[in-house]
Amino acid sequence: MTREPPTAGPGGLGPLGRRLFAAFAVVALASVALLTAAALVGAGRGLGSAHQADRQHTATRVATAAADAYRAAGGWSTADLSTARSIAAGAGAALTVRDAEGGMMSGGSGEGTGAEDDHGMTGSGHGQHGQGSGPTASAGVVVDGRTVGSVHLVFPAGSGSAGLDVAWGWVAAAAAAALVLALAVSWFVTRRLTAPVVRVAASARALAAGDRTARARVDAPGELGDLAAAFDAMADDVSHAEQARHRLAADVAHELRTPLASLQAGLEELRDGYADPSARRLASLHDQALRLGRIVDDLGELADAESARLALRPAEVDLTALAVAAVAEREAELRTAGLTVRTVPGPAPLPVRADADRLHQALGNLLSNTARHCRPGDTVTVTTSATPAEAVVEVADTGPGIPADELPHVFDRLWRGARARSGGGSGIGLAVVKELVTAHGGTVAASSGPEGGTRMTLRLPRAAPPSSSPLRQGAVAEPRVASRANTPRGI
């Protein structure tokens, strides 16, 4: 059963988007709540401290006024406390004055001393405001360095609450604004994060349904952009692979049709008695069978090369000796094609870490390709050299060269240029070379000048020469796949 793709929910968000938005919203809510609580507690404590400092300042002023009254009267009995009471009344506080022994004092106007103050004690009448539950402040009355009494102020219970209400209102408004902004940013970021994923998923479903033109084409930052680019690259590879499979089917059918038709016609003639089984006729049929076998071998060789990364047996080998051995093995084939062969060996040993048989196969394919497409009388030069990081093998010829528009495709699977098609190549040999060299971590490139001639350059990472023993040459002298290496290969 085909699973239906998830549908987008409110706001165009799918399941992943809704989960991300919910996570962002929870984080935003928690952060705003925590900061709001901290701001409210901090504002409350800050305002409380400021108000308490103001109350204490008022008490100090009242104590100073009481000290002046005490000093002027020479004692509490006749002291005029009206100034002190005025200061206290201006602050909205109830005043209580005590002498040094804690006794309650009355004002200079003789107001009743028998009244109870806010704490249930007798004192001045201005203490009777029912404010005993409000905040208080006290200060000592000091005259000439001697404490002669104290003043106590009781402020209204709601003193300072107005400023706190204002602070709380601003904090609440800021918290609401921050929460709205956080949710908006969360929604935007969620859409920004999930939109590329949704686009890639939709493109993947379209690609799986057969639309080979489906691409994400998403311009997103960071890893999301990398994901979209990787998907598009993969889709391109899938399309190219499918085109290659179509070309493979067409090329294989084309390559097999001619020898099969010749074999069928020849065998039918022999069967029906229309032709005698002469040696010449049988040799022609044998050549067609060999052509079929070569095509099948090339296809099998390409499959082996594509899995070479898993089948390599790397060891330290001398690339110079390997190139010389490959030229020696192919020299007869090259001279039969009418070519002059030159070898320009570079430093020896030239150590690389590689599978000697696979490299021997790659070099053999390059030389066979040269033998197939060069003209009699051309020269083939094989050169080995070294850079600080790489070992290099160049196979250069003076043949007709490769057109500039064909150079980027010479190592593509099953691709054949105009000259290769006329020469009967299968389009596999150079693709095998690229697969084998890439499996060794190297590169291979082709170049051709306007005057003709082709240069194939193979580069491999150099290996440090062994410190205790000389480089072994045996892996080069006796390739394990010699039977395959002797089969001509070309593009």
C-alpha positions in Angstrom: 0.0 0.0 0.0 1.3 3.4 -1.0 1.7 5.7 2.0 0.0 9.1 1.4 2.3 12.1 2.0 1.4 14.1 5.1 -0.6 17.2 4.5 0.2 20.6 5.7 -1.7 21.9 8.7 -2.7 25.4 9.7 -0.2 28.0 8.5 1.1 25.7 5.8 3.1 23.6 8.4 3.4 19.8 8.1 3.8 17.4 11.1 7.5 18.3 11.4 6.7 22.0 11.2 4.0 21.8 13.8 6.3 19.9 16.2 9.1 22.4 15.7 6.7 25.4 16.2 5.4 23.8 19.3 8.9 23.3 20.6 9.8 26.9 19.8 6.6 28.1 21.4 7.3 26.2 24.6 10.8 27.6 24.8 9.5 31.1 24.1 6.7 30.8 26.8 9.1 29.4 29.4 11.7 32.1 28.7 9.1 35.0 28.8 7.5 33.6 31.9 10.9 33.3 33.7 12.1 36.7 32.6 8.7 38.3 33.6 8.8 36.7 37.0 12.4 37.8 37.5 11.5 41.4 36.4 8.5 41.5 38.7 10.4 40.3 41.7 13.3 42.6 40.9 11.1 45.6 40.3 9.1 44.9 43.6 12.2 44.5 45.6 13.9 47.5 44.0 10.9 49.8 44.6 10.4 48.4 48.1 14.1 49.3 48.9 13.7 52.7 47.5 10.5 53.4 49.4 12.1 52.1 52.6 15.0 54.4 52.1 12.6 57.4 51.6 10.7 56.4 54.8 14.0 56.2 56.7 15.0 59.6 55.4 11.7 61.0 56.6 12.3 59.4 60.1 15.7 61.0 60.2 14.3 64.4 59.4 11.6 64.0 62.1 14.3 62.9 64.6 16.3 66.0 63.7 13.3 68.3 64.2 12.5 66.6 67.6 16.2 67.0 68.7 15.9 70.8 67.9 12.7 71.0 69.9 14.3 69.1 72.8 17.4 71.4 72.7 15.3 74.5 72.6 13.0 73.5 75.6 15.7 71.8 77.6 13.7 68.6 77.9 10.7 66.6 76.6 8.2 68.1 79.0 8.0 71.5 77.3 9.3 70.5 73.8 7.3 71.8 70.8 7.0 68.8 68.5 4.8 70.5 66.0 7.5 70.8 63.4 8.3 67.0 63.7 4.6 66.2 63.4 4.3 68.4 60.3 7.1 66.5 58.6 5.5 63.2 59.5 2.1 64.4 58.4 3.6 65.5 55.1 4.8 62.0 54.5 1.4 60.6 55.5 2.8 58.8 58.6 1.7 58.6 62.2 4.3 59.8 64.7 5.2 58.4 68.1 7.9 60.0 70.3 9.6 58.2 73.2 12.1 59.4 75.7 15.3 57.6 76.5 13.5 55.3 79.0 10.8 54.4 76.4 8.1 56.6 77.9 5.6 58.3 75.5 6.0 62.0 75.1 3.3 64.6 74.3 3.6 67.6 72.1 4.1 71.1 73.3 0.5 72.0 72.8 -0.6 69.6 75.6 -2.6 67.2 73.4 -3.8 64.2 75.3 -1.2 62.0 76.6 -3.5 59.2 77.5 -4.3 58.2 73.9 -3.0 54.9 72.6 -0.7 54.9 69.7 -0.9 52.4 66.8 0.9 49.8 68.8 -1.5 50.0 71.8 0.7 52.5 73.8 -0.1 56.0 74.8 1.3 58.8 72.7 0.4 61.8 70.7 -2.9 62.1 69.1 -1.4 61.9 65.6 -0.7 58.3 66.1 -4.4 57.4 66.0 -4.8 56.7 62.3 -5.3 53.0 62.4 -2.1 52.5 60.4 -0.5 50.0 62.7 -0.3 47.4 59.9 1.7 49.6 57.5 5.5 49.9 57.0 7.4 51.7 59.8 10.6 53.6 60.2 12.5 54.7 63.4 15.3 57.0 64.2 17.1 58.1 67.4 16.9 61.6 68.8 20.5 62.7 69.5 21.3 66.0 71.3 24.9 66.9 71.8 26.1 63.4 71.2 23.6 61.9 73.7 20.5 59.9 72.7 17.6 61.4 74.5 14.8 59.5 72.8 13.5 58.1 69.5 10.8 58.7 66.9 8.7 56.0 65.3 6.7 56.5 62.0 3.9 54.3 60.8 3.1 54.7 57.1 -0.1 53.8 55.4 -0.4 50.1 54.3 -0.6 51.0 50.6 2.4 53.3 50.7 4.5 52.9 47.5 2.0 50.5 45.8 1.3 53.0 43.0 4.9 52.9 41.7 4.8 49.1 41.9 1.6 48.9 39.9 3.1 51.0 37.2 6.2 48.9 37.0 4.1 45.7 36.9 2.0 47.1 34.1 5.1 47.9 32.0 6.6 44.5 32.7 3.3 42.8 31.7 3.1 44.8 28.5 6.7 44.1 27.6 6.2 40.3 28.4 3.1 40.2 26.1 5.0 42.0 23.3 8.0 39.7 23.7 5.8 36.6 23.6 4.0 37.8 20.4 7.4 38.6 18.8 8.9 35.2 19.9 5.9 33.3 18.5 6.1 35.3 15.2 9.8 34.6 14.9 9.3 30.9 15.8 6.7 30.6 13.1 9.0 32.3 10.5 12.0 30.1 11.5 9.9 27.0 11.4 8.7 27.8 7.9 12.2 28.6 6.9 13.5 25.3 8.2 10.7 23.0 7.0 10.0 24.6 3.6 13.2 23.2 2.0 12.6 19.8 3.6 9.0 19.7 2.3 10.3 20.8 -1.1 12.9 18.1 -1.2 10.4 15.4 0.0 7.9 16.5 -2.7 10.7 16.3 -5.4 11.7 12.9 -4.1 8.2 11.6 -4.4 7.9 13.1 -7.9 11.3 11.5 -8.9 10.2 8.1 -7.5 6.9 8.4 -9.5 8.9 8.7 -12.7 9.4 12.5 -13.2 13.1 12.6 -13.9 13.0 16.4 -14.2 11.9 16.9 -10.6 14.4 19.0 -8.7 14.2 20.8 -5.3 16.1 23.9 -6.5 16.0 25.4 -2.9 18.2 28.3 -1.9 18.5 27.7 1.8 21.3 28.5 4.2 23.7 26.0 5.8 22.9 22.3 5.9 19.5 22.7 4.4 21.0 24.2 1.3 23.5 21.3 1.2 20.7 18.8 1.5 18.8 20.3 -1.4 22.0 20.6 -3.5 22.9 17.0 -2.7 19.4 15.9 -3.7 19.5 17.7 -7.0 23.0 16.3 -7.7 21.6 12.8 -6.9 18.6 13.4 -9.2 21.0 14.5 -11.9 23.1 11.3 -11.4 19.9 9.2 -11.5 18.9 10.8 -14.7 22.3 10.4 -16.2 22.4 6.7 -15.1 19.0 6.1 -16.7 20.1 7.7 -19.9 23.3 5.6 -19.7 21.1 2.5 -19.3 19.1 3.5 -22.3 22.3 4.1 -24.3 23.6 0.8 -23.0 20.6 -1.1 -24.3 20.8 0.7 -27.7 24.6 0.3 -28.0 24.7 -3.3 -26.9 21.8 -4.1 -29.3 23.6 -2.3 -32.1 27.0 -3.9 -31.3 25.5 -7.4 -31.0 23.1 -7.1 -34.0 25.8 -7.1 -36.7 27.9 -10.1 -35.5 24.8 -12.0 -34.6 23.2 -11.4 -38.0 26.4 -12.4 -39.7 26.7 -15.6 -37.6 23.0 -16.4 -38.2 23.2 -15.9 -41.9 26.5 -17.8 -42.2 25.2 -20.7 -40.2 22.0 -20.9 -42.1 23.9 -21.0 -45.4 26.0 -23.8 -44.0 23.0 -25.6 -42.7 21.0 -25.3 -45.9 24.0 -26.2 -48.1 24.2 -22.9 -49.9 27.9 -22.5 -48.9 30.7 -24.9 -48.3 32.3 -25.0 -44.8 35.6 -23.7 -46.1 38.4 -22.5 -43.9 37.8 -18.9 -45.0 34.1 -19.1 -44.3 34.6 -20.6 -40.9 37.3 -18.0 -40.0 34.8 -15.2 -40.8 32.2 -16.8 -38.5 34.9 -17.2 -35.9 35.8 -13.5 -36.1 32.2 -12.6 -35.5 32.1 -14.9 -32.4 35.3 -13.2 -31.2 33.7 -9.8 -31.6 30.7 -10.9 -29.5 33.1 -12.3 -26.9 35.0 -9.0 -26.7 31.8 -7.0 -26.2 30.7 -9.3 -23.4 34.2 -9.1 -21.8 34.1 -5.3 -21.9 30.7 -5.3 -20.1 32.0 -7.6 -17.5 35.2 -5.6 -17.1 33.2 -2.4 -16.5 31.2 -4.1 -13.8 34.4 -5.3 -12.2 35.9 -1.8 -12.4 32.8 -0.2 -10.7 33.3 -2.6 -7.8 37.1 -2.2 -7.7 37.1 -0.1 -4.6 35.9 -3.1 -2.7 38.2 -5.6 -4.5 41.5 -3.7 -4.3 44.6 -5.4 -2.8 46.8 -2.3 -2.1 50.5 -2.6 -1.6 53.5 -0.4 -2.2 54.5 -0.8 -5.9 56.9 1.1 -8.2 54.9 3.0 -10.7 57.8 3.4 -13.1 58.4 -0.3 -13.2 54.7 -0.9 -13.6 54.5 1.4 -16.6 57.5 -0.2 -18.3 56.0 -3.6 -17.8 52.7 -2.5 -19.3 54.4 -1.0 -22.3 56.4 -4.2 -22.8 53.3 -6.3 -22.7 51.4 -4.1 -25.2 54.4 -3.4 -27.4 53.6 -6.1 -29.9 50.0 -4.8 -30.3 51.3 -1.3 -30.7 53.9 -2.2 -33.3 51.3 -4.4 -35.2 49.2 -1.2 -35.5 52.2 0.5 -37.1 53.1 2.7 -34.2 56.5 3.7 -32.9 56.8 3.1 -29.1 59.0 5.2 -26.8 59.4 5.0 -23.0 60.7 7.9 -20.9 61.0 6.5 -17.4 61.2 8.9 -14.5 62.6 8.5 -11.1 62.9 4.9 -9.9 61.5 3.7 -7.7 58.4 5.8 -7.8 56.4 4.4 -5.0 52.6 4.4 -4.9 50.2 2.4 -2.7 48.0 0.6 -5.2 46.8 -2.7 -6.5 49.4 -3.5 -9.2 47.1 -5.7 -11.3 44.4 -3.0 -11.4 46.9 -0.3 -12.4 48.4 -2.6 -15.0 44.9 -3.1 -16.4 44.3 0.6 -16.5 47.6 1.4 -18.3 46.9 -1.5 -20.7 43.5 0.0 -21.6 45.1 3.3 -22.3 47.7 1.7 -24.6 45.1 -0.4 -26.4 42.9 2.6 -26.9 45.9 4.4 -28.5 46.6 1.4 -30.7 43.0 1.4 -31.9 42.7 5.0 -32.8 46.2 6.1 -34.0 47.3 5.9 -37.6 50.2 3.8 -38.9 53.4 5.7 -38.5 52.3 7.7 -35.4 54.4 7.6 -32.2 53.3 6.7 -28.7 55.4 8.0 -25.8 54.9 6.8 -22.2 56.5 9.0 -19.6 56.6 8.7 -15.8 57.4 11.6 -13.5 56.8 12.8 -10.0 55.8 15.9 -8.0 56.1 16.3 -4.3 52.6 14.8 -3.8 51.8 12.8 -6.9 53.2 10.2 -9.2 52.3 10.8 -12.9 52.1 8.6 -16.0 51.5 10.2 -19.4 50.5 8.3 -22.5 51.0 10.7 -25.4 50.5 10.0 -29.1 50.8 11.9 -32.4 47.5 10.6 -33.7 44.5 12.5 -35.1 43.5 13.8 -31.6 40.1 14.2 -30.1 37.7 17.1 -31.0 37.4 19.7 -28.2 33.7 19.1 -27.8 34.3 15.4 -27.2 37.1 15.8 -24.6 34.8 16.2 -21.6 33.0 12.9 -22.4 35.9 10.5 -23.3 35.7 8.8 -19.8 31.9 8.6 -19.7 30.4 5.1 -19.7 29.3 3.8 -23.1 30.1 7.1 -24.8 31.8 7.0 -28.1 33.1 9.8 -30.3 32.7 9.9 -34.1 36.1 8.2 -34.7 35.4 5.6 -32.0 32.1 4.7 -33.6 33.8 4.2 -36.9 36.5 2.2 -35.3 34.0 -0.2 -33.7 34.8 0.6 -30.1 32.3 -0.3 -27.3 32.7 2.9 -25.2 33.9 1.0 -22.1 37.7 0.9 -22.0 38.3 4.5 -20.9 35.4 4.3 -18.4 37.2 1.3 -16.9 40.4 3.4 -16.6 38.6 6.2 -14.8 36.9 3.8 -12.4 40.2 2.0 -11.5 42.2 5.2 -11.1 39.4 6.9 -9.0 39.3 3.8 -6.8 43.0 4.4 -6.0 42.3 8.0 -5.0 43.8 9.4 -8.3 42.7 11.3 -11.3 42.9 10.7 -15.1 42.5 13.5 -17.7 42.6 13.8 -21.5 43.9 16.7 -23.6 44.3 17.2 -27.3 45.9 20.0 -29.3 44.4 21.7 -32.3 47.1 20.2 -34.5 46.3 16.7 -33.3 47.8 14.3 -30.8 46.2 13.1 -27.5 47.7 13.1 -24.0 46.2 10.9 -21.3 47.6 11.9 -17.9 47.2 9.6 -14.9 47.9 10.9 -11.4 48.2 8.9 -8.2 49.1 9.9 -4.6 52.7 9.2 -3.8 53.6 6.8 -1.0 56.7 7.2 1.2 59.4 4.7 0.2 59.9 1.9 2.7 62.7 2.6 5.2 63.8 -1.0 6.0 63.5 -2.9 2.7 63.6 -2.1 -1.0 60.3 -1.8 -2.9 59.1 -5.1 -4.2 58.9 -5.5 -7.9 57.2 -8.9 -8.0 53.7 -7.5 -7.9 54.5 -5.7 -11.2 56.2 -8.6 -13.0 53.4 -11.2 -12.6 49.9 -9.6 -12.7 47.2 -11.8 -11.2 44.8 -10.9 -14.0 47.1 -11.4 -17.0 44.5 -13.3 -19.0 42.3 -10.2 -18.8 45.2 -7.8 -19.4 46.0 -9.5 -22.8 42.5 -8.7 -24.2 42.5 -5.5 -26.3 40.3 -2.7 -24.8 39.2 0.5 -26.4 36.6 3.2 -26.2 
